[in-house]
């Protein structure tokens, strides 16, 4: 017979202060059913990445700014 286990809350596996939007994003990705998991484009539309869609986001290490063209996806990319 298996011992009785009490599951821990999902949030307890992350450091205190982990942003709620980050936890939501991880939950969004970690779906048991593969058909419920988001594709790459859907994942990038999650609010976790909202900061990257601002008009001027500086990249770390003086690498410049994030080019907004990276969000001009084609219909083919959406359909993939």
C-alpha positions as CSV (number, residue, x, y, z in Angstrom):
1,X,0.0,0.0,0.0
2,X,1.2,3.5,-0.8
3,X,1.7,6.1,1.9
4,X,-0.7,8.9,2.1
5,X,0.9,12.0,0.6
6,X,-0.2,15.6,1.0
7,X,0.4,17.7,-2.1
8,X,2.2,20.9,-1.7
9,X,0.8,24.1,-3.3
10,X,2.4,24.8,-6.7
11,X,3.7,28.2,-5.5
12,X,5.7,26.6,-2.7
13,X,8.2,25.3,-5.3
14,X,9.3,28.8,-6.1
15,X,11.1,31.5,-4.1
16,X,9.0,33.9,-2.0
17,X,8.2,36.9,-4.1
18,X,8.0,35.2,-7.4
19,X,5.7,37.4,-9.5
20,X,2.2,36.0,-9.9
21,X,2.4,36.6,-13.6
22,X,5.4,34.3,-13.8
23,X,3.6,31.6,-11.8
24,X,0.6,31.9,-14.1
25,X,2.8,31.6,-17.2
26,X,4.5,28.4,-15.8
27,X,1.0,26.9,-15.0
28,X,0.0,27.8,-18.5
29,X,2.9,25.9,-20.0
30,X,2.7,22.9,-17.7
31,X,-0.5,21.3,-18.9
32,X,-0.7,17.5,-18.5
33,X,-2.7,17.2,-21.7
34,X,-0.4,18.2,-24.6
35,X,-3.4,19.5,-26.6
36,X,-4.0,22.1,-23.9
37,X,-0.4,23.4,-23.9
38,X,0.1,26.7,-25.8
39,X,2.1,26.8,-28.9
40,X,5.1,29.1,-29.2
41,X,3.2,32.1,-30.5
42,X,0.4,31.7,-28.0
43,X,3.0,31.4,-25.2
44,X,4.6,34.7,-26.3
45,X,1.3,36.5,-26.1
46,X,1.0,35.8,-22.3
47,X,1.1,38.8,-20.1
48,X,4.5,37.6,-18.7
49,X,6.0,39.0,-21.9
50,X,4.1,42.3,-21.9
51,X,7.1,44.3,-20.9
52,X,8.8,43.2,-24.2
53,X,6.0,44.8,-26.1
54,X,6.6,48.3,-24.7
55,X,8.0,50.8,-27.2
56,X,11.5,51.0,-25.7
57,X,12.8,48.0,-23.7
58,X,16.5,48.1,-23.0
59,X,18.3,44.8,-23.3
60,X,20.7,43.9,-20.6
61,X,24.4,44.6,-21.1
62,X,24.1,47.6,-23.3
63,X,22.9,45.5,-26.2
64,X,20.4,48.1,-27.4
65,X,16.6,47.9,-27.4
66,X,14.2,45.0,-28.3
67,X,13.2,45.5,-32.0
68,X,9.4,45.8,-32.3
69,X,9.6,44.0,-35.6
70,X,10.0,40.7,-33.8
71,X,6.2,40.9,-33.0
72,X,5.1,41.4,-36.6
73,X,4.2,37.8,-37.0
74,X,2.8,36.5,-40.3
75,X,-0.4,34.5,-40.5
76,X,1.6,31.4,-41.3
77,X,3.5,31.9,-38.0
78,X,0.2,32.3,-36.1
79,X,-1.1,29.1,-37.8
80,X,2.0,27.0,-36.9
